[in-house]
């Protein structure tokens, strides 16, 4: 089981935590090769690995051989064991530069790029792809063929197109087909499957049914970093709230070690620590004897979690999806002297008036509404300007009143169901 390259989530402290739980192979956040070559400090920092990372793979976004080779040399100097070419990132800032998933549109160009990197690199080159860019242009098999014939050392397949994001279940049937064709053509290159894995038994089934050599987890690890321990021991761990707080406190301590235990270190850590609770708050125990059959019908990671009102206050707090609650949890973890101190203070906060307000309104500040804003239609911003769009006319008072009423009703319904407002 491999830790996926995770934008923002794949920071060094989080990878260190996953390796504590038995992760054997971890990938860096995606690094822009061009920015790295220009000396960008942020991209250079992403090359660093934790001492407990036994096999560390640095992932680059590039579409030029020379640019990639230069970046690979720097990665090697920083101790990377292998390098991965990102051919799956779907975000516009990446694809508009001809990087990420846009590389999937031409298997011939992908072949030339991978071949050039392999021939001039001292490190193994792996490739991570999606099924294709758009739903109507799935060319996964062509790109797998191009990468393996170009000399890639391993190929990871995320079972969705770039266009799909996470809106549909991963297509493991196509991953299986890619494995079968690769073996049929006589290639012994490892194929790694990626998509919708939250439990060790789902990982087992995917490996058995598809024939992949390994599985890669992203959101599953963000929700429970101990997924690697579960896979290694082949049993579900159902940590208590106090045990989970100990894990989260350890993550905070690792961020102090990495970014510094001062005001600047805290400021840097706040780009990550509160954000992690968007995923950690989704944790739910899924013992195999209870959920194995359910996981076949639908991947467990795609299930919506309803938080019961009768849970212990600390459980309700740790499951809350409000960003204001996440910021407060992060602060308590950061300031607490010990794991026990952190748990005690979180228990107190869970029964505070401030958290009661969050439960009632979805915000730590009831006077502030981050969603119901009076914006003109099609307000021009950087995205609209790139596409040559002009702002539309401002909404009338009647339109604004109707929108506010509809959104207020939606907000009340989501909060009543145990959801988060505003929706992620």
PyMOL commands that set and color helices and strands:
alter all, ss='L'
color gray80, all
select helices_A, chain A and resi 12-20+33-37+41-45+65-77+92-95+100-105+107-120+140-149+172-184+200-210+219-223+227-233+241-259+263-269+273-280+288-297+300-302+313-318+323-335+339-350+353-361+382-386+397-416
alter helices_A, ss='H'
color red, helices_A
select strands_A, chain A and resi 2-3+25-27+31-32+56-61+82-87+124-130+154-158+190-194+214-217
alter strands_A, ss='S'
color yellow, strands_A
deselect
rebuild
show_as cartoon
